[in-house]
């Protein structure tokens, strides 16, 4: 087992990893930028190393600084959390070259699943249902137009190196295809340095449902059921729940089998998520695979009583998994509490938290790194915390979330608490009748 793990991340996920490491008797090293010197992950780690100024390009994305921090502290493993370098094949390879265990996917695995066009081809070979579309990257606009006409509209243009909704365009008729093609490529080039595009049939009334998987170094994988992530704004998730109110036993078995098949086909090692789009007829299609821990992993932990960070560490140390698949026996909902103004287009609202009181009680969990007096820097994403509730039924979970949101006090900055409170009373959400288009018709009161 590892003696010391460096956490190459910040905020709530860094603190989350530190907690599990301490429970396992493993020493921890926090890294931080100058903007994060007062963050709780720095305070609670056994050691802390400043790795640069506030911009992430000069700190949390600076591979040489992180490797140097691991070497001077004698860390024998690095946990990347999510975001930043968690799906960077070059960093995974760099760790291997310096004989530091990367607690995540191998460079080869990240490259195979990180490029969406390559991932789709791999999943087709594995026999996993995929959305009809181009076989790899489209070379020219003429190729795109021919395929779109052949498949029939609507279609979705996607950047092969995309993420966060950038380089994506829905097109409903051929007259709009050229403008969508040009603007998507331009955005992809600016965001990722890669303007490669592919195309898929647009799934109408889609649900975004993902399956949590864990694979070990012996070729075995299992799944821990699903999470419904359909409430999104600009392809960014706002709230998640498990089990999905759209799920049936038959669909869960089919999606779980497909996700395990995908993981075992590529000999996946570690915790990962196979993401699917599910249409209104409950046909499901592979969308992408995230080769890291997800922001929303706590709701899975709550309904199956399973520490995913611990499992990541055990698998990385060569411990085999049990191979058991899980079905949720409880219901859990997560609300992402961000420093954003929901009454003003969810505009980021960094600043100093003047007063802070977290909710508590049975079945309430708050994953956060903030406190009263904490300054939320403008340099990173705006997440303050994740509020997770768990109950026997979905109705009970919604009522518990309402109560927890009413208790949650964060003053000094605008937050998304009012949005989530309104969401919990929304008739479509309460009835489970929502898709990825839900936020297009949602208006703040």
MILUMBA-563715 format. One record per residue (C-alpha): residue in one letter; x, y, z. Coordinates in Angstrom, 2 decimals, decimal comma. Example, Ala and Ser with C-alpha at 12.3 -4.5 7.8 and 13.67 -1.06 7.14 Angstrom:
<nodes>
<node 'a'; <12,30; -4,50; 7,80>>;
<node 's'; <13,67; -1,06; 7,14>>;
</nodes>
This chain:
<nodes>
<node 'x'; <0,00; 0,00; 0,00>>;
<node 'x'; <1,10; 3,58; -0,63>>;
<node 'x'; <2,82; 5,42; 2,20>>;
<node 'x'; <2,18; 8,97; 0,99>>;
<node 'x'; <-0,18; 10,36; -1,67>>;
<node 'x'; <0,05; 13,82; -3,22>>;
<node 'x'; <-3,32; 15,26; -4,26>>;
<node 'x'; <-2,85; 17,21; -7,49>>;
<node 'x'; <-6,01; 19,26; -7,12>>;
<node 'x'; <-7,75; 21,85; -4,98>>;
<node 'x'; <-10,98; 22,59; -3,14>>;
<node 'x'; <-13,56; 20,06; -2,04>>;
<node 'x'; <-12,22; 17,11; -4,06>>;
<node 'x'; <-8,72; 17,54; -2,60>>;
<node 'x'; <-10,19; 17,54; 0,91>>;
<node 'x'; <-12,36; 14,53; 0,01>>;
<node 'x'; <-9,27; 12,52; -1,03>>;
<node 'x'; <-7,33; 13,62; 2,06>>;
<node 'x'; <-10,07; 12,30; 4,34>>;
<node 'x'; <-10,06; 8,82; 2,84>>;
<node 'x'; <-6,25; 8,69; 2,84>>;
<node 'x'; <-6,19; 9,50; 6,55>>;
<node 'x'; <-8,75; 6,79; 7,26>>;
<node 'x'; <-6,48; 4,34; 5,41>>;
<node 'x'; <-3,40; 5,43; 7,37>>;
<node 'x'; <-1,79; 7,06; 4,33>>;
<node 'x'; <0,12; 10,37; 4,66>>;
<node 'x'; <-1,06; 13,24; 2,42>>;
<node 'x'; <0,52; 16,12; 0,55>>;
<node 'x'; <-1,59; 19,09; -0,60>>;
<node 'x'; <-0,46; 21,33; -3,43>>;
<node 'x'; <-1,83; 24,83; -3,74>>;
<node 'x'; <-1,57; 28,04; -5,70>>;
<node 'x'; <-1,00; 31,35; -3,94>>;
<node 'x'; <-4,75; 32,04; -4,33>>;
<node 'x'; <-5,58; 28,87; -2,36>>;
<node 'x'; <-3,25; 29,31; 0,61>>;
<node 'x'; <-6,22; 29,59; 3,00>>;
<node 'x'; <-8,20; 26,62; 1,62>>;
<node 'x'; <-9,09; 23,82; 4,02>>;
<node 'x'; <-7,37; 21,16; 1,90>>;
<node 'x'; <-4,08; 22,92; 2,67>>;
<node 'x'; <-4,83; 23,02; 6,40>>;
<node 'x'; <-5,84; 19,37; 6,79>>;
<node 'x'; <-3,11; 17,68; 4,72>>;
<node 'x'; <-0,01; 16,37; 6,50>>;
<node 'x'; <2,20; 18,49; 4,25>>;
<node 'x'; <1,51; 21,30; 1,78>>;
<node 'x'; <3,57; 22,67; -1,11>>;
<node 'x'; <2,92; 25,92; -3,00>>;
<node 'x'; <3,23; 25,15; -6,70>>;
<node 'x'; <2,80; 28,60; -8,24>>;
<node 'x'; <0,70; 31,74; -8,68>>;
<node 'x'; <-3,08; 31,87; -9,07>>;
<node 'x'; <-3,49; 31,05; -12,81>>;
<node 'x'; <-4,02; 27,30; -13,16>>;
<node 'x'; <-1,65; 27,24; -16,14>>;
<node 'x'; <1,12; 28,25; -13,74>>;
<node 'x'; <0,09; 26,00; -10,84>>;
<node 'x'; <-2,44; 23,16; -11,01>>;
<node 'x'; <-1,67; 22,48; -14,70>>;
<node 'x'; <2,10; 22,89; -14,31>>;
<node 'x'; <3,21; 19,25; -14,51>>;
<node 'x'; <6,86; 19,87; -13,67>>;
<node 'x'; <5,94; 21,71; -10,46>>;
<node 'x'; <3,62; 18,92; -9,32>>;
<node 'x'; <6,18; 16,19; -10,05>>;
<node 'x'; <8,81; 18,23; -8,19>>;
<node 'x'; <6,46; 18,57; -5,20>>;
<node 'x'; <5,94; 14,79; -5,18>>;
<node 'x'; <9,69; 14,15; -5,31>>;
<node 'x'; <10,69; 16,56; -2,56>>;
<node 'x'; <8,00; 15,14; -0,24>>;
<node 'x'; <8,74; 11,51; -1,20>>;
<node 'x'; <5,16; 10,85; -2,29>>;
<node 'x'; <4,83; 7,45; -3,97>>;
<node 'x'; <1,49; 8,16; -5,64>>;
<node 'x'; <-0,50; 11,08; -7,06>>;
<node 'x'; <-4,30; 11,36; -6,98>>;
<node 'x'; <-5,45; 13,88; -9,63>>;
<node 'x'; <-9,07; 14,31; -8,47>>;
<node 'x'; <-11,26; 15,57; -11,35>>;
<node 'x'; <-10,56; 18,33; -13,87>>;
<node 'x'; <-7,06; 19,79; -14,26>>;
<node 'x'; <-4,67; 16,89; -15,08>>;
<node 'x'; <-7,00; 13,98; -14,22>>;
<node 'x'; <-7,46; 12,95; -17,87>>;
<node 'x'; <-4,13; 14,16; -19,23>>;
<node 'x'; <-2,26; 11,25; -20,83>>;
<node 'x'; <1,03; 13,16; -20,81>>;
<node 'x'; <0,82; 13,64; -17,03>>;
<node 'x'; <-0,10; 9,99; -16,47>>;
<node 'x'; <2,94; 8,99; -18,53>>;
<node 'x'; <5,15; 11,50; -16,69>>;
<node 'x'; <4,18; 9,98; -13,33>>;
<node 'x'; <5,07; 6,53; -14,66>>;
<node 'x'; <8,48; 7,78; -15,89>>;
<node 'x'; <9,23; 9,18; -12,42>>;
<node 'x'; <8,09; 5,92; -10,75>>;
<node 'x'; <5,16; 7,65; -9,05>>;
<node 'x'; <1,85; 5,78; -9,26>>;
<node 'x'; <-0,86; 7,78; -11,02>>;
<node 'x'; <-4,15; 6,92; -9,29>>;
<node 'x'; <-6,18; 6,94; -12,46>>;
<node 'x'; <-6,14; 5,63; -15,99>>;
<node 'x'; <-2,98; 4,82; -17,91>>;
<node 'x'; <-1,79; 7,16; -20,67>>;
<node 'x'; <-2,89; 4,61; -23,27>>;
<node 'x'; <-6,37; 4,34; -21,72>>;
<node 'x'; <-6,82; 8,11; -21,53>>;
<node 'x'; <-5,81; 8,50; -25,16>>;
<node 'x'; <-8,11; 5,68; -26,24>>;
<node 'x'; <-11,17; 7,08; -24,44>>;
<node 'x'; <-10,36; 10,81; -24,34>>;
<node 'x'; <-10,75; 11,37; -28,05>>;
<node 'x'; <-14,49; 11,02; -28,67>>;
<node 'x'; <-14,21; 9,68; -32,22>>;
<node 'x'; <-11,69; 7,01; -31,16>>;
<node 'x'; <-13,80; 6,14; -28,11>>;
<node 'x'; <-16,87; 5,62; -30,26>>;
<node 'x'; <-15,00; 3,32; -32,66>>;
<node 'x'; <-13,71; 1,35; -29,66>>;
<node 'x'; <-17,21; 0,98; -28,21>>;
<node 'x'; <-18,64; -0,17; -31,54>>;
<node 'x'; <-15,94; -2,86; -31,59>>;
<node 'x'; <-16,93; -3,80; -28,02>>;
<node 'x'; <-20,57; -4,23; -29,06>>;
<node 'x'; <-21,84; -1,28; -27,00>>;
<node 'x'; <-24,79; 0,64; -28,56>>;
<node 'x'; <-23,60; 3,93; -30,08>>;
<node 'x'; <-25,41; 6,90; -31,58>>;
<node 'x'; <-25,52; 6,69; -35,40>>;
<node 'x'; <-23,02; 9,10; -36,91>>;
<node 'x'; <-19,69; 9,59; -38,65>>;
<node 'x'; <-17,00; 6,96; -38,51>>;
<node 'x'; <-14,27; 9,11; -37,06>>;
<node 'x'; <-13,46; 12,74; -37,88>>;
<node 'x'; <-15,14; 14,43; -40,85>>;
<node 'x'; <-12,56; 15,64; -43,36>>;
<node 'x'; <-14,61; 18,31; -45,13>>;
<node 'x'; <-17,86; 20,23; -44,91>>;
<node 'x'; <-19,08; 18,33; -47,97>>;
<node 'x'; <-18,64; 15,06; -46,07>>;
<node 'x'; <-20,63; 16,53; -43,17>>;
<node 'x'; <-23,47; 17,66; -45,39>>;
<node 'x'; <-23,72; 14,33; -47,21>>;
<node 'x'; <-23,82; 12,39; -43,92>>;
<node 'x'; <-26,41; 14,75; -42,40>>;
<node 'x'; <-28,70; 14,38; -45,40>>;
<node 'x'; <-28,26; 10,59; -45,39>>;
<node 'x'; <-29,00; 10,27; -41,63>>;
<node 'x'; <-31,73; 12,85; -41,62>>;
<node 'x'; <-32,04; 15,94; -39,45>>;
<node 'x'; <-31,73; 16,90; -36,64>>;
<node 'x'; <-28,01; 16,21; -36,20>>;
<node 'x'; <-25,37; 17,22; -33,63>>;
<node 'x'; <-21,91; 18,49; -34,62>>;
<node 'x'; <-19,29; 17,77; -31,94>>;
<node 'x'; <-15,64; 18,68; -31,48>>;
<node 'x'; <-13,59; 15,50; -31,10>>;
<node 'x'; <-11,48; 17,13; -28,37>>;
<node 'x'; <-14,51; 18,78; -26,79>>;
<node 'x'; <-15,84; 19,17; -23,29>>;
<node 'x'; <-18,11; 21,50; -21,34>>;
<node 'x'; <-20,37; 21,98; -24,35>>;
<node 'x'; <-17,75; 23,79; -26,43>>;
<node 'x'; <-17,60; 22,99; -30,15>>;
<node 'x'; <-21,12; 21,49; -30,12>>;
<node 'x'; <-23,96; 22,58; -32,41>>;
<node 'x'; <-27,46; 21,17; -32,90>>;
<node 'x'; <-28,62; 21,57; -36,49>>;
<node 'x'; <-32,27; 21,10; -37,51>>;
<node 'x'; <-32,08; 21,79; -41,25>>;
<node 'x'; <-29,49; 21,72; -44,02>>;
<node 'x'; <-29,65; 25,50; -44,56>>;
<node 'x'; <-28,06; 26,06; -41,13>>;
<node 'x'; <-25,37; 23,40; -41,39>>;
<node 'x'; <-22,58; 25,51; -42,96>>;
<node 'x'; <-22,77; 28,27; -40,30>>;
<node 'x'; <-22,86; 25,66; -37,52>>;
<node 'x'; <-19,87; 23,82; -39,03>>;
<node 'x'; <-17,77; 27,00; -39,28>>;
<node 'x'; <-18,61; 28,34; -35,81>>;
<node 'x'; <-18,16; 24,98; -34,06>>;
<node 'x'; <-14,74; 24,45; -35,65>>;
<node 'x'; <-13,66; 27,97; -34,73>>;
<node 'x'; <-14,76; 27,51; -31,11>>;
<node 'x'; <-13,10; 24,10; -30,88>>;
<node 'x'; <-9,83; 25,44; -32,28>>;
<node 'x'; <-9,83; 28,32; -29,78>>;
<node 'x'; <-10,77; 26,11; -26,81>>;
<node 'x'; <-8,78; 22,94; -27,46>>;
<node 'x'; <-6,29; 23,72; -30,24>>;
<node 'x'; <-8,04; 21,06; -32,32>>;
<node 'x'; <-10,85; 21,77; -34,82>>;
<node 'x'; <-11,58; 18,13; -35,68>>;
<node 'x'; <-15,34; 17,52; -35,91>>;
<node 'x'; <-17,61; 14,50; -35,97>>;
<node 'x'; <-21,37; 14,19; -36,29>>;
<node 'x'; <-24,11; 12,22; -34,58>>;
<node 'x'; <-27,82; 11,82; -34,97>>;
<node 'x'; <-29,50; 14,18; -32,49>>;
<node 'x'; <-31,41; 12,18; -29,88>>;
<node 'x'; <-34,75; 13,83; -29,13>>;
<node 'x'; <-36,04; 14,16; -25,56>>;
<node 'x'; <-32,78; 12,71; -24,23>>;
<node 'x'; <-31,86; 11,80; -20,67>>;
<node 'x'; <-28,20; 11,93; -19,66>>;
<node 'x'; <-27,69; 8,78; -17,59>>;
<node 'x'; <-24,26; 7,52; -16,59>>;
<node 'x'; <-23,09; 4,22; -15,13>>;
<node 'x'; <-20,35; 4,17; -12,48>>;
<node 'x'; <-17,79; 1,43; -13,12>>;
<node 'x'; <-14,68; 0,19; -11,34>>;
<node 'x'; <-12,07; -1,99; -13,01>>;
<node 'x'; <-8,99; -3,67; -11,57>>;
<node 'x'; <-5,58; -4,56; -13,01>>;
<node 'x'; <-6,71; -8,15; -13,59>>;
<node 'x'; <-9,25; -7,34; -16,31>>;
<node 'x'; <-12,33; -7,52; -14,08>>;
<node 'x'; <-14,94; -4,73; -13,88>>;
<node 'x'; <-18,20; -4,12; -12,04>>;
<node 'x'; <-20,83; -1,37; -12,02>>;
<node 'x'; <-22,37; 0,60; -9,17>>;
<node 'x'; <-25,62; 1,47; -10,94>>;
<node 'x'; <-26,66; 4,75; -12,54>>;
<node 'x'; <-26,82; 8,50; -11,97>>;
<node 'x'; <-29,26; 10,77; -13,79>>;
<node 'x'; <-27,48; 13,98; -14,78>>;
<node 'x'; <-30,10; 15,42; -17,12>>;
<node 'x'; <-30,60; 18,78; -15,34>>;
<node 'x'; <-27,88; 20,76; -17,09>>;
<node 'x'; <-27,19; 24,28; -18,22>>;
<node 'x'; <-24,96; 24,66; -21,27>>;
<node 'x'; <-23,92; 21,02; -20,82>>;
<node 'x'; <-22,81; 21,71; -17,24>>;
<node 'x'; <-24,57; 19,54; -14,64>>;
<node 'x'; <-26,52; 21,35; -11,92>>;
<node 'x'; <-28,01; 18,48; -9,94>>;
<node 'x'; <-27,84; 14,68; -10,10>>;
<node 'x'; <-29,76; 11,80; -8,57>>;
<node 'x'; <-29,72; 8,05; -8,20>>;
<node 'x'; <-31,63; 5,98; -9,00>>;
<node 'x'; <-32,96; 7,75; -12,10>>;
<node 'x'; <-36,74; 8,28; -11,99>>;
<node 'x'; <-36,73; 7,14; -15,64>>;
<node 'x'; <-35,01; 3,84; -14,90>>;
<node 'x'; <-36,53; 0,35; -15,04>>;
<node 'x'; <-34,95; -2,87; -13,80>>;
<node 'x'; <-34,61; -4,10; -17,38>>;
<node 'x'; <-32,95; -0,87; -18,55>>;
<node 'x'; <-30,57; -0,81; -15,56>>;
<node 'x'; <-29,49; -4,39; -16,26>>;
<node 'x'; <-28,93; -3,65; -19,95>>;
<node 'x'; <-27,01; -0,40; -19,34>>;
<node 'x'; <-24,98; -1,96; -16,53>>;
<node 'x'; <-24,01; -4,92; -18,71>>;
<node 'x'; <-23,01; -2,56; -21,53>>;
<node 'x'; <-20,88; -0,41; -19,20>>;
<node 'x'; <-19,10; -3,44; -17,73>>;
<node 'x'; <-18,57; -4,82; -21,24>>;
<node 'x'; <-17,03; -1,48; -22,26>>;
<node 'x'; <-14,70; -1,39; -19,24>>;
<node 'x'; <-13,56; -4,99; -19,61>>;
<node 'x'; <-13,07; -4,66; -23,38>>;
<node 'x'; <-10,48; -1,92; -22,86>>;
<node 'x'; <-9,13; -3,56; -19,65>>;
<node 'x'; <-9,99; -0,41; -17,72>>;
<node 'x'; <-8,29; 0,10; -14,37>>;
<node 'x'; <-9,72; 2,44; -11,74>>;
<node 'x'; <-12,99; 4,29; -11,20>>;
<node 'x'; <-14,63; 5,57; -14,35>>;
<node 'x'; <-18,00; 6,54; -15,75>>;
<node 'x'; <-19,63; 5,34; -18,95>>;
<node 'x'; <-22,05; 8,06; -20,07>>;
<node 'x'; <-25,13; 7,35; -22,17>>;
<node 'x'; <-27,92; 9,29; -23,84>>;
<node 'x'; <-31,29; 7,57; -23,36>>;
<node 'x'; <-34,17; 8,47; -25,68>>;
<node 'x'; <-37,86; 8,65; -24,80>>;
<node 'x'; <-38,29; 5,00; -25,84>>;
<node 'x'; <-35,51; 3,95; -23,38>>;
<node 'x'; <-33,04; 3,13; -26,15>>;
<node 'x'; <-29,58; 3,99; -24,86>>;
<node 'x'; <-26,46; 5,06; -26,72>>;
<node 'x'; <-22,83; 5,42; -25,63>>;
<node 'x'; <-21,79; 9,08; -25,43>>;
<node 'x'; <-18,36; 9,12; -23,78>>;
<node 'x'; <-16,29; 7,65; -20,97>>;
<node 'x'; <-14,76; 9,73; -18,19>>;
<node 'x'; <-11,54; 8,08; -17,02>>;
<node 'x'; <-11,58; 9,69; -13,55>>;
<node 'x'; <-13,69; 10,21; -10,46>>;
<node 'x'; <-16,78; 12,34; -11,14>>;
<node 'x'; <-17,97; 15,43; -9,29>>;
<node 'x'; <-21,23; 13,60; -8,55>>;
<node 'x'; <-19,67; 10,41; -7,16>>;
<node 'x'; <-21,02; 10,96; -3,58>>;
<node 'x'; <-24,62; 10,04; -4,46>>;
<node 'x'; <-23,43; 6,62; -5,62>>;
<node 'x'; <-21,43; 6,21; -2,41>>;
<node 'x'; <-24,52; 7,05; -0,34>>;
<node 'x'; <-26,92; 4,57; -1,95>>;
<node 'x'; <-24,55; 1,58; -2,07>>;
<node 'x'; <-22,34; 2,38; 0,99>>;
<node 'x'; <-19,12; 2,32; -1,01>>;
<node 'x'; <-16,10; 4,68; -0,73>>;
<node 'x'; <-15,07; 5,25; -4,35>>;
<node 'x'; <-11,86; 7,10; -3,45>>;
<node 'x'; <-10,79; 4,18; -1,24>>;
<node 'x'; <-11,53; 1,78; -4,09>>;
<node 'x'; <-9,47; 3,92; -6,49>>;
<node 'x'; <-6,51; 3,73; -4,13>>;
<node 'x'; <-6,88; -0,04; -3,56>>;
<node 'x'; <-7,13; -0,78; -7,29>>;
<node 'x'; <-4,08; 1,40; -7,99>>;
<node 'x'; <-2,18; -0,61; -5,34>>;
<node 'x'; <-3,05; -3,84; -7,19>>;
<node 'x'; <-5,94; -5,07; -5,01>>;
<node 'x'; <-8,59; -6,99; -7,02>>;
<node 'x'; <-12,21; -5,82; -6,94>>;
<node 'x'; <-15,04; -8,00; -5,66>>;
<node 'x'; <-16,69; -8,03; -9,09>>;
<node 'x'; <-20,13; -7,48; -7,55>>;
<node 'x'; <-22,63; -5,23; -9,36>>;
<node 'x'; <-24,77; -2,96; -7,19>>;
<node 'x'; <-28,40; -1,83; -7,23>>;
<node 'x'; <-29,32; 1,26; -5,16>>;
<node 'x'; <-31,50; 0,54; -2,14>>;
<node 'x'; <-31,95; 4,22; -1,20>>;
<node 'x'; <-32,45; 7,50; -3,09>>;
<node 'x'; <-29,84; 10,25; -3,19>>;
<node 'x'; <-29,81; 13,74; -4,72>>;
<node 'x'; <-26,86; 16,11; -5,12>>;
<node 'x'; <-27,14; 19,86; -5,63>>;
<node 'x'; <-24,03; 21,70; -6,78>>;
<node 'x'; <-23,84; 24,93; -4,78>>;
<node 'x'; <-21,90; 27,43; -6,88>>;
<node 'x'; <-20,88; 31,05; -6,36>>;
<node 'x'; <-23,14; 32,20; -9,19>>;
<node 'x'; <-26,13; 34,51; -9,48>>;
<node 'x'; <-29,07; 32,44; -10,81>>;
<node 'x'; <-31,14; 35,62; -11,24>>;
<node 'x'; <-28,50; 37,04; -13,56>>;
<node 'x'; <-27,78; 34,24; -16,03>>;
<node 'x'; <-25,75; 32,25; -13,47>>;
<node 'x'; <-22,99; 34,84; -13,69>>;
<node 'x'; <-19,95; 33,87; -11,54>>;
<node 'x'; <-19,90; 35,71; -8,20>>;
<node 'x'; <-16,50; 35,29; -6,51>>;
<node 'x'; <-15,86; 37,10; -3,25>>;
<node 'x'; <-15,59; 36,72; 0,51>>;
<node 'x'; <-18,01; 34,51; 2,44>>;
<node 'x'; <-19,01; 36,61; 5,43>>;
<node 'x'; <-21,23; 34,03; 7,13>>;
<node 'x'; <-21,48; 30,26; 6,68>>;
<node 'x'; <-23,71; 27,60; 8,23>>;
<node 'x'; <-23,98; 24,12; 6,72>>;
<node 'x'; <-27,12; 22,02; 7,11>>;
<node 'x'; <-27,02; 18,77; 9,06>>;
<node 'x'; <-29,20; 15,94; 10,27>>;
<node 'x'; <-29,74; 12,35; 9,24>>;
<node 'x'; <-28,99; 11,68; 5,59>>;
<node 'x'; <-27,39; 15,07; 4,88>>;
<node 'x'; <-23,81; 15,36; 3,61>>;
<node 'x'; <-21,90; 18,52; 2,63>>;
<node 'x'; <-18,63; 18,20; 0,70>>;
<node 'x'; <-16,89; 21,58; 0,83>>;
<node 'x'; <-13,61; 23,39; 1,43>>;
<node 'x'; <-15,03; 26,76; 2,50>>;
<node 'x'; <-15,87; 28,50; 5,78>>;
<node 'x'; <-16,86; 31,93; 7,09>>;
<node 'x'; <-14,17; 34,38; 6,02>>;
<node 'x'; <-13,05; 32,28; 3,04>>;
<node 'x'; <-12,32; 34,22; -0,16>>;
<node 'x'; <-13,64; 32,48; -3,28>>;
<node 'x'; <-11,01; 33,24; -5,95>>;
<node 'x'; <-12,07; 34,23; -9,48>>;
<node 'x'; <-9,41; 31,99; -11,04>>;
<node 'x'; <-11,16; 28,61; -10,94>>;
<node 'x'; <-14,62; 27,10; -11,24>>;
<node 'x'; <-17,24; 28,58; -8,94>>;
<node 'x'; <-18,17; 25,51; -6,89>>;
<node 'x'; <-18,62; 26,21; -3,18>>;
<node 'x'; <-19,91; 22,81; -2,13>>;
<node 'x'; <-21,93; 19,74; -2,96>>;
<node 'x'; <-25,07; 19,21; -0,90>>;
<node 'x'; <-26,08; 15,55; -0,85>>;
<node 'x'; <-29,18; 14,09; 0,77>>;
<node 'x'; <-30,18; 10,43; 1,05>>;
<node 'x'; <-33,53; 8,91; 2,01>>;
<node 'x'; <-35,69; 5,80; 1,58>>;
<node 'x'; <-37,67; 7,21; -1,37>>;
<node 'x'; <-37,36; 9,96; -3,98>>;
<node 'x'; <-40,20; 11,93; -2,39>>;
<node 'x'; <-38,48; 11,80; 0,99>>;
<node 'x'; <-35,17; 12,82; -0,59>>;
<node 'x'; <-36,75; 15,87; -2,25>>;
<node 'x'; <-38,35; 16,94; 1,04>>;
<node 'x'; <-35,04; 16,43; 2,85>>;
<node 'x'; <-33,25; 18,52; 0,21>>;
<node 'x'; <-35,79; 21,35; 0,63>>;
<node 'x'; <-35,17; 21,35; 4,37>>;
<node 'x'; <-31,39; 21,25; 3,94>>;
<node 'x'; <-31,43; 24,10; 1,40>>;
<node 'x'; <-33,57; 26,18; 3,78>>;
<node 'x'; <-30,96; 25,59; 6,52>>;
<node 'x'; <-27,98; 26,40; 4,32>>;
<node 'x'; <-26,64; 29,89; 5,06>>;
<node 'x'; <-23,97; 31,40; 2,80>>;
<node 'x'; <-23,71; 35,19; 2,99>>;
<node 'x'; <-21,38; 37,62; 1,25>>;
<node 'x'; <-21,67; 36,07; -2,22>>;
<node 'x'; <-24,52; 35,12; -4,53>>;
<node 'x'; <-25,13; 31,36; -4,73>>;
<node 'x'; <-27,27; 28,85; -6,61>>;
<node 'x'; <-29,20; 27,89; -3,44>>;
<node 'x'; <-32,31; 29,85; -4,61>>;
<node 'x'; <-32,25; 27,98; -7,92>>;
<node 'x'; <-32,10; 24,57; -6,26>>;
<node 'x'; <-34,86; 25,53; -3,82>>;
<node 'x'; <-37,12; 26,49; -6,73>>;
<node 'x'; <-36,13; 23,32; -8,61>>;
<node 'x'; <-37,28; 21,12; -5,72>>;
<node 'x'; <-40,80; 22,59; -6,12>>;
<node 'x'; <-40,90; 22,41; -9,91>>;
<node 'x'; <-43,76; 20,09; -10,99>>;
<node 'x'; <-41,79; 18,51; -13,84>>;
<node 'x'; <-38,76; 17,85; -11,63>>;
<node 'x'; <-40,88; 16,51; -8,77>>;
<node 'x'; <-42,66; 14,13; -11,17>>;
<node 'x'; <-39,33; 13,01; -12,67>>;
<node 'x'; <-40,45; 14,34; -16,05>>;
<node 'x'; <-37,28; 16,08; -17,22>>;
<node 'x'; <-34,70; 15,76; -20,00>>;
<node 'x'; <-31,45; 17,54; -20,89>>;
<node 'x'; <-33,67; 20,31; -22,36>>;
<node 'x'; <-35,22; 21,04; -18,94>>;
<node 'x'; <-33,31; 24,30; -18,33>>;
<node 'x'; <-34,33; 25,78; -21,69>>;
<node 'x'; <-37,81; 26,46; -20,29>>;
<node 'x'; <-36,86; 27,10; -16,67>>;
<node 'x'; <-37,27; 30,66; -15,39>>;
<node 'x'; <-36,10; 31,96; -12,02>>;
<node 'x'; <-38,83; 33,58; -9,95>>;
</nodes>
